[in-house]
């Protein structure tokens, strides 16, 4: 809470990012009070432009674009959240354990991580999604993205663990009989929380980008409402060519709002973690 309060106070970019993400979360929350189910077809008149009755218009399949967007934002954020938990969870535990233990375990993990990093992730995920086409659910997509986004974080946390294992409190924990797992999770992890917050934000950006890309290419579950599938179906029914742009503009704007929101929060966190800015904050507090 102290970090969040300081960020709101000293970082304009963080404040703007929080506002943008709050708007996205409000949209996602509205999905729970939607008068339509996410898979309802012909629930409203087709191809109606935005009006007082239909705020963002309707689609060629008779769906209200506004309520579709609420489900799409919610599902995209859920996919990204699950992917971040999996990717960052693996990266944190593997990187910190390897950095703390060192020796042959560290060398083995580092070799595997370095080998995985050189593999281009976008072509790989497109290949896997193509193979699994028709079988890749929302949860499966989240797991796939998460399993492709752990290597870079693990290297960062390994470097932090190499420094923390030489600290006095680490030696005290070892002498007191604490296990490796307890030392890593109880003694080292609290020091990495600010860095983990910044890393989580970048993980959301990565996951959202991959979800939208794969969905626009038609490689995900197209029956699920996400930002990417809204763009896919808008293109499928030739919304741009038929001048029904209200089918495409809302998901594009939603993507921009979410991505820019996370980006601004990332900038705020980066500035906050910069040691050169800490003295300035201390002077202001003083």
C-alpha positions as a LaTeX table, in Angstrom:
\begin{tabular}{lrrr}
\hline
Residue & $x$ (\AA) & $y$ (\AA) & $z$ (\AA) \\
\hline
Unk1 & 0.00 & 0.00 & 0.00 \\
Unk2 & 2.92 & 2.35 & 0.71 \\
Unk3 & 4.32 & 1.72 & $-2.76$ \\
Unk4 & 0.92 & 2.34 & $-4.36$ \\
Unk5 & 0.43 & 5.55 & $-2.38$ \\
Unk6 & 3.88 & 6.86 & $-3.32$ \\
Unk7 & 3.33 & 6.02 & $-6.97$ \\
Unk8 & 0.01 & 7.87 & $-7.04$ \\
Unk9 & 1.66 & 10.85 & $-5.39$ \\
Unk10 & 4.88 & 11.14 & $-7.37$ \\
Unk11 & 4.11 & 9.56 & $-10.77$ \\
Unk12 & 1.64 & 11.25 & $-13.17$ \\
Unk13 & 2.04 & 8.41 & $-15.67$ \\
Unk14 & 1.08 & 5.89 & $-13.00$ \\
Unk15 & $-2.03$ & 7.89 & $-12.10$ \\
Unk16 & $-3.15$ & 8.07 & $-15.72$ \\
Unk17 & $-2.45$ & 4.35 & $-16.18$ \\
Unk18 & $-4.54$ & 3.50 & $-13.11$ \\
Unk19 & $-7.42$ & 5.58 & $-14.47$ \\
Unk20 & $-7.30$ & 3.82 & $-17.84$ \\
Unk21 & $-7.16$ & 0.37 & $-16.28$ \\
Unk22 & $-9.97$ & 1.30 & $-13.91$ \\
Unk23 & $-12.13$ & 2.05 & $-16.96$ \\
Unk24 & $-11.25$ & $-1.37$ & $-18.38$ \\
Unk25 & $-12.08$ & $-3.07$ & $-15.08$ \\
Unk26 & $-15.42$ & $-1.24$ & $-14.92$ \\
Unk27 & $-16.22$ & $-2.53$ & $-18.42$ \\
Unk28 & $-15.27$ & $-6.05$ & $-17.35$ \\
Unk29 & $-17.43$ & $-5.80$ & $-14.22$ \\
Unk30 & $-20.45$ & $-4.74$ & $-16.28$ \\
Unk31 & $-20.39$ & $-8.13$ & $-18.00$ \\
Unk32 & $-21.82$ & $-9.67$ & $-14.83$ \\
Unk33 & $-25.00$ & $-7.63$ & $-15.22$ \\
Unk34 & $-25.35$ & $-8.07$ & $-18.97$ \\
Unk35 & $-28.92$ & $-8.70$ & $-20.17$ \\
Unk36 & $-27.52$ & $-11.10$ & $-22.77$ \\
Unk37 & $-25.46$ & $-14.25$ & $-22.55$ \\
Unk38 & $-22.07$ & $-13.99$ & $-24.31$ \\
Unk39 & $-23.12$ & $-16.53$ & $-26.96$ \\
Unk40 & $-26.59$ & $-15.10$ & $-27.67$ \\
Unk41 & $-27.29$ & $-14.68$ & $-31.39$ \\
Unk42 & $-30.13$ & $-12.69$ & $-32.96$ \\
Unk43 & $-30.87$ & $-11.13$ & $-29.57$ \\
Unk44 & $-31.14$ & $-7.66$ & $-31.13$ \\
Unk45 & $-31.71$ & $-6.31$ & $-34.66$ \\
Unk46 & $-28.71$ & $-6.79$ & $-36.93$ \\
Unk47 & $-26.30$ & $-4.15$ & $-38.24$ \\
Unk48 & $-27.76$ & $-1.23$ & $-36.32$ \\
Unk49 & $-25.46$ & 1.80 & $-35.94$ \\
Unk50 & $-24.78$ & 3.31 & $-32.51$ \\
Unk51 & $-27.87$ & 4.90 & $-30.95$ \\
Unk52 & $-29.44$ & 5.60 & $-27.57$ \\
Unk53 & $-30.85$ & 2.09 & $-27.52$ \\
Unk54 & $-27.64$ & 0.39 & $-28.70$ \\
Unk55 & $-24.74$ & 2.51 & $-27.50$ \\
Unk56 & $-22.11$ & 0.93 & $-29.76$ \\
Unk57 & $-24.41$ & $-0.56$ & $-32.39$ \\
Unk58 & $-25.13$ & $-4.19$ & $-33.19$ \\
Unk59 & $-23.33$ & $-6.88$ & $-35.18$ \\
Unk60 & $-24.22$ & $-8.90$ & $-38.26$ \\
Unk61 & $-25.20$ & $-11.80$ & $-35.97$ \\
Unk62 & $-27.62$ & $-9.72$ & $-33.89$ \\
Unk63 & $-25.45$ & $-9.00$ & $-30.84$ \\
Unk64 & $-25.13$ & $-5.77$ & $-28.89$ \\
Unk65 & $-21.54$ & $-4.52$ & $-29.39$ \\
Unk66 & $-21.41$ & $-2.78$ & $-26.00$ \\
Unk67 & $-22.27$ & $-5.88$ & $-24.00$ \\
Unk68 & $-20.03$ & $-7.99$ & $-26.23$ \\
Unk69 & $-17.19$ & $-5.64$ & $-25.37$ \\
Unk70 & $-17.74$ & $-6.09$ & $-21.64$ \\
Unk71 & $-17.32$ & $-9.87$ & $-21.99$ \\
Unk72 & $-14.38$ & $-9.41$ & $-24.35$ \\
Unk73 & $-12.45$ & $-7.14$ & $-21.98$ \\
Unk74 & $-13.14$ & $-9.45$ & $-19.04$ \\
Unk75 & $-12.05$ & $-12.60$ & $-20.86$ \\
Unk76 & $-8.91$ & $-11.00$ & $-22.30$ \\
Unk77 & $-7.86$ & $-9.79$ & $-18.85$ \\
Unk78 & $-8.57$ & $-13.24$ & $-17.38$ \\
Unk79 & $-6.46$ & $-14.93$ & $-20.05$ \\
Unk80 & $-3.64$ & $-12.46$ & $-19.45$ \\
Unk81 & $-3.91$ & $-12.84$ & $-15.68$ \\
Unk82 & $-3.69$ & $-16.64$ & $-15.78$ \\
Unk83 & $-0.76$ & $-16.45$ & $-18.20$ \\
Unk84 & 1.07 & $-14.00$ & $-15.93$ \\
Unk85 & 0.54 & $-16.20$ & $-12.86$ \\
Unk86 & 1.93 & $-19.24$ & $-14.70$ \\
Unk87 & 4.82 & $-17.51$ & $-16.45$ \\
Unk88 & 5.94 & $-15.33$ & $-13.54$ \\
Unk89 & 5.37 & $-18.14$ & $-11.04$ \\
Unk90 & 7.70 & $-20.47$ & $-12.94$ \\
Unk91 & 10.20 & $-17.69$ & $-13.59$ \\
Unk92 & 10.36 & $-16.51$ & $-9.97$ \\
Unk93 & 10.69 & $-19.94$ & $-8.37$ \\
Unk94 & 13.10 & $-21.35$ & $-10.94$ \\
Unk95 & 15.28 & $-18.25$ & $-11.20$ \\
Unk96 & 15.51 & $-17.61$ & $-7.48$ \\
Unk97 & 16.16 & $-21.27$ & $-6.64$ \\
Unk98 & 18.86 & $-21.56$ & $-9.30$ \\
Unk99 & 20.52 & $-18.33$ & $-8.16$ \\
Unk100 & 20.45 & $-19.35$ & $-4.52$ \\
Unk101 & 21.66 & $-22.95$ & $-4.93$ \\
Unk102 & 24.29 & $-22.23$ & $-7.60$ \\
Unk103 & 26.57 & $-25.06$ & $-8.70$ \\
Unk104 & 25.48 & $-27.69$ & $-11.17$ \\
Unk105 & 21.78 & $-26.89$ & $-10.70$ \\
Unk106 & 22.33 & $-23.26$ & $-11.65$ \\
Unk107 & 24.44 & $-24.20$ & $-14.67$ \\
Unk108 & 21.86 & $-26.70$ & $-15.88$ \\
Unk109 & 18.95 & $-24.28$ & $-15.48$ \\
Unk110 & 20.90 & $-21.42$ & $-17.09$ \\
Unk111 & 21.76 & $-23.57$ & $-20.09$ \\
Unk112 & 18.14 & $-24.62$ & $-20.53$ \\
Unk113 & 16.89 & $-21.03$ & $-20.14$ \\
Unk114 & 19.42 & $-19.67$ & $-22.63$ \\
Unk115 & 18.44 & $-22.37$ & $-25.13$ \\
Unk116 & 14.75 & $-21.55$ & $-24.69$ \\
Unk117 & 15.26 & $-17.80$ & $-25.06$ \\
Unk118 & 16.78 & $-18.07$ & $-28.55$ \\
Unk119 & 13.60 & $-19.73$ & $-29.86$ \\
Unk120 & 11.36 & $-17.06$ & $-31.48$ \\
Unk121 & 8.17 & $-17.14$ & $-29.43$ \\
Unk122 & 5.66 & $-15.70$ & $-31.89$ \\
Unk123 & 6.29 & $-18.24$ & $-34.69$ \\
Unk124 & 6.35 & $-21.00$ & $-32.07$ \\
Unk125 & 3.02 & $-20.03$ & $-30.51$ \\
Unk126 & 1.44 & $-19.62$ & $-33.96$ \\
Unk127 & 2.65 & $-23.12$ & $-34.89$ \\
Unk128 & 1.32 & $-24.64$ & $-31.66$ \\
Unk129 & $-1.99$ & $-22.79$ & $-31.96$ \\
Unk130 & $-2.33$ & $-24.00$ & $-35.57$ \\
Unk131 & $-1.77$ & $-27.59$ & $-34.48$ \\
Unk132 & $-4.31$ & $-27.20$ & $-31.66$ \\
Unk133 & $-6.83$ & $-25.25$ & $-33.74$ \\
Unk134 & $-10.35$ & $-26.07$ & $-32.57$ \\
Unk135 & $-9.04$ & $-27.47$ & $-29.27$ \\
Unk136 & $-7.48$ & $-24.35$ & $-27.76$ \\
Unk137 & $-9.88$ & $-23.07$ & $-25.10$ \\
Unk138 & $-9.45$ & $-19.84$ & $-23.16$ \\
Unk139 & $-7.69$ & $-21.70$ & $-20.35$ \\
Unk140 & $-5.53$ & $-23.59$ & $-22.84$ \\
Unk141 & $-4.53$ & $-20.33$ & $-24.51$ \\
Unk142 & $-3.62$ & $-18.80$ & $-21.14$ \\
Unk143 & $-1.50$ & $-21.83$ & $-20.21$ \\
Unk144 & 0.23 & $-21.79$ & $-23.59$ \\
Unk145 & 1.12 & $-18.10$ & $-23.32$ \\
Unk146 & 2.29 & $-18.54$ & $-19.73$ \\
Unk147 & 4.57 & $-21.47$ & $-20.61$ \\
Unk148 & 6.25 & $-19.29$ & $-23.23$ \\
Unk149 & 6.88 & $-16.33$ & $-20.95$ \\
Unk150 & 8.97 & $-17.55$ & $-18.02$ \\
Unk151 & 12.53 & $-17.59$ & $-19.38$ \\
Unk152 & 13.34 & $-13.87$ & $-19.40$ \\
Unk153 & 11.92 & $-13.29$ & $-15.90$ \\
Unk154 & 13.85 & $-16.26$ & $-14.50$ \\
Unk155 & 17.15 & $-14.68$ & $-15.56$ \\
Unk156 & 16.27 & $-11.41$ & $-13.85$ \\
Unk157 & 15.33 & $-13.13$ & $-10.60$ \\
Unk158 & 18.38 & $-15.36$ & $-10.72$ \\
Unk159 & 20.56 & $-12.24$ & $-10.81$ \\
Unk160 & 18.74 & $-10.84$ & $-7.76$ \\
Unk161 & 19.08 & $-14.14$ & $-5.90$ \\
Unk162 & 22.85 & $-14.23$ & $-6.54$ \\
Unk163 & 23.09 & $-10.94$ & $-4.66$ \\
Unk164 & 20.66 & $-11.82$ & $-1.86$ \\
Unk165 & 22.30 & $-15.14$ & $-1.00$ \\
Unk166 & 25.44 & $-13.28$ & 0.16 \\
Unk167 & 23.52 & $-11.11$ & 2.61 \\
Unk168 & 23.83 & $-11.63$ & 6.35 \\
Unk169 & 20.16 & $-12.53$ & 6.88 \\
Unk170 & 20.56 & $-15.40$ & 4.38 \\
Unk171 & 23.45 & $-16.88$ & 6.36 \\
Unk172 & 21.43 & $-16.46$ & 9.54 \\
Unk173 & 18.57 & $-18.42$ & 7.97 \\
Unk174 & 20.91 & $-21.21$ & 6.89 \\
Unk175 & 22.47 & $-21.48$ & 10.35 \\
Unk176 & 19.01 & $-21.57$ & 11.94 \\
Unk177 & 18.11 & $-24.63$ & 9.85 \\
Unk178 & 15.68 & $-23.04$ & 7.38 \\
Unk179 & 15.07 & $-25.01$ & 4.19 \\
Unk180 & 15.98 & $-23.66$ & 0.79 \\
Unk181 & 12.32 & $-23.17$ & $-0.07$ \\
Unk182 & 11.65 & $-21.13$ & 3.09 \\
Unk183 & 14.75 & $-18.97$ & 2.57 \\
Unk184 & 13.79 & $-18.23$ & $-1.03$ \\
Unk185 & 10.09 & $-17.53$ & $-0.34$ \\
Unk186 & 10.25 & $-15.92$ & 3.12 \\
Unk187 & 13.60 & $-14.14$ & 3.15 \\
Unk188 & 14.33 & $-13.28$ & $-0.49$ \\
Unk189 & 10.93 & $-12.88$ & $-2.14$ \\
Unk190 & 9.83 & $-9.80$ & $-0.13$ \\
Unk191 & 12.85 & $-7.90$ & $-1.49$ \\
Unk192 & 11.71 & $-8.63$ & $-5.05$ \\
Unk193 & 8.07 & $-7.55$ & $-4.75$ \\
Unk194 & 8.60 & $-4.07$ & $-6.30$ \\
Unk195 & 10.48 & $-5.63$ & $-9.23$ \\
Unk196 & 7.84 & $-8.35$ & $-9.49$ \\
Unk197 & 5.10 & $-5.73$ & $-9.79$ \\
Unk198 & 6.86 & $-4.13$ & $-12.76$ \\
Unk199 & 7.43 & $-7.57$ & $-14.28$ \\
Unk200 & 3.76 & $-8.50$ & $-13.89$ \\
Unk201 & 2.77 & $-5.40$ & $-15.84$ \\
Unk202 & 5.07 & $-6.34$ & $-18.73$ \\
Unk203 & 3.65 & $-9.87$ & $-18.56$ \\
Unk204 & 0.13 & $-8.51$ & $-19.05$ \\
Unk205 & 1.26 & $-6.57$ & $-22.11$ \\
Unk206 & 2.89 & $-9.68$ & $-23.57$ \\
Unk207 & $-0.15$ & $-11.89$ & $-22.92$ \\
Unk208 & $-2.69$ & $-9.40$ & $-24.27$ \\
Unk209 & $-0.62$ & $-8.89$ & $-27.41$ \\
Unk210 & $-0.42$ & $-12.63$ & $-28.04$ \\
Unk211 & $-4.13$ & $-13.18$ & $-27.35$ \\
Unk212 & $-5.18$ & $-10.48$ & $-29.79$ \\
Unk213 & $-2.69$ & $-11.66$ & $-32.43$ \\
Unk214 & $-3.73$ & $-15.32$ & $-32.27$ \\
Unk215 & $-7.44$ & $-14.52$ & $-32.18$ \\
Unk216 & $-7.26$ & $-12.16$ & $-35.17$ \\
Unk217 & $-5.55$ & $-14.97$ & $-37.08$ \\
Unk218 & $-8.40$ & $-17.31$ & $-36.13$ \\
Unk219 & $-6.21$ & $-19.69$ & $-34.10$ \\
Unk220 & $-8.12$ & $-19.60$ & $-30.81$ \\
Unk221 & $-11.59$ & $-20.53$ & $-29.60$ \\
Unk222 & $-13.62$ & $-18.17$ & $-31.79$ \\
Unk223 & $-16.81$ & $-18.85$ & $-29.85$ \\
Unk224 & $-15.36$ & $-17.11$ & $-26.77$ \\
Unk225 & $-15.76$ & $-13.35$ & $-26.51$ \\
Unk226 & $-12.35$ & $-11.69$ & $-26.36$ \\
Unk227 & $-10.96$ & $-8.50$ & $-27.81$ \\
Unk228 & $-9.17$ & $-10.52$ & $-30.47$ \\
Unk229 & $-12.23$ & $-12.55$ & $-31.50$ \\
Unk230 & $-14.30$ & $-9.36$ & $-31.78$ \\
Unk231 & $-11.75$ & $-8.08$ & $-34.29$ \\
Unk232 & $-11.76$ & $-11.44$ & $-36.09$ \\
Unk233 & $-15.54$ & $-11.54$ & $-36.53$ \\
Unk234 & $-15.65$ & $-7.88$ & $-37.50$ \\
Unk235 & $-13.21$ & $-8.62$ & $-40.32$ \\
Unk236 & $-15.01$ & $-11.87$ & $-41.17$ \\
Unk237 & $-18.28$ & $-10.01$ & $-41.80$ \\
Unk238 & $-16.40$ & $-7.29$ & $-43.72$ \\
Unk239 & $-17.30$ & $-4.52$ & $-41.31$ \\
Unk240 & $-14.70$ & $-2.18$ & $-42.77$ \\
Unk241 & $-15.67$ & $-2.72$ & $-46.40$ \\
Unk242 & $-19.37$ & $-2.33$ & $-45.65$ \\
Unk243 & $-18.74$ & 0.83 & $-43.59$ \\
Unk244 & $-19.95$ & $-0.80$ & $-40.36$ \\
Unk245 & $-16.90$ & 0.39 & $-38.46$ \\
Unk246 & $-18.73$ & 0.37 & $-35.12$ \\
Unk247 & $-17.97$ & $-3.36$ & $-34.99$ \\
Unk248 & $-14.21$ & $-2.75$ & $-35.13$ \\
Unk249 & $-13.64$ & 0.57 & $-33.40$ \\
Unk250 & $-14.73$ & $-0.53$ & $-29.86$ \\
Unk251 & $-12.31$ & $-3.50$ & $-29.58$ \\
Unk252 & $-9.50$ & $-1.39$ & $-31.10$ \\
Unk253 & $-10.12$ & 1.39 & $-28.59$ \\
Unk254 & $-10.36$ & $-1.16$ & $-25.74$ \\
Unk255 & $-7.01$ & $-2.62$ & $-26.77$ \\
Unk256 & $-5.42$ & 0.83 & $-26.85$ \\
Unk257 & $-6.84$ & 1.75 & $-23.43$ \\
Unk258 & $-5.65$ & $-1.47$ & $-21.78$ \\
Unk259 & $-2.21$ & $-1.50$ & $-23.40$ \\
Unk260 & $-1.54$ & 2.19 & $-22.80$ \\
Unk261 & $-2.78$ & 1.83 & $-19.22$ \\
Unk262 & $-0.37$ & $-1.01$ & $-18.49$ \\
Unk263 & 2.43 & 0.80 & $-20.32$ \\
Unk264 & 2.01 & 3.97 & $-18.25$ \\
Unk265 & 1.92 & 1.94 & $-15.06$ \\
Unk266 & 5.11 & 0.20 & $-16.18$ \\
Unk267 & 6.79 & 3.57 & $-16.74$ \\
Unk268 & 5.70 & 4.74 & $-13.30$ \\
Unk269 & 7.08 & 1.60 & $-11.66$ \\
Unk270 & 10.37 & 1.86 & $-13.56$ \\
Unk271 & 10.85 & 5.44 & $-12.42$ \\
Unk272 & 9.89 & 4.52 & $-8.87$ \\
Unk273 & 12.45 & 1.70 & $-8.76$ \\
Unk274 & 15.23 & 3.87 & $-10.20$ \\
Unk275 & 17.69 & 4.61 & $-7.36$ \\
Unk276 & 18.36 & 8.05 & $-8.82$ \\
Unk277 & 14.78 & 9.13 & $-8.10$ \\
Unk278 & 14.66 & 7.87 & $-4.52$ \\
Unk279 & 16.64 & 10.81 & $-3.13$ \\
Unk280 & 14.22 & 13.22 & $-4.75$ \\
Unk281 & 11.27 & 11.44 & $-3.15$ \\
Unk282 & 12.98 & 11.45 & 0.23 \\
Unk283 & 13.55 & 15.22 & $-0.01$ \\
Unk284 & 9.88 & 15.79 & $-0.82$ \\
Unk285 & 8.78 & 13.60 & 2.09 \\
Unk286 & 11.21 & 15.41 & 4.37 \\
\hline
\end{tabular}
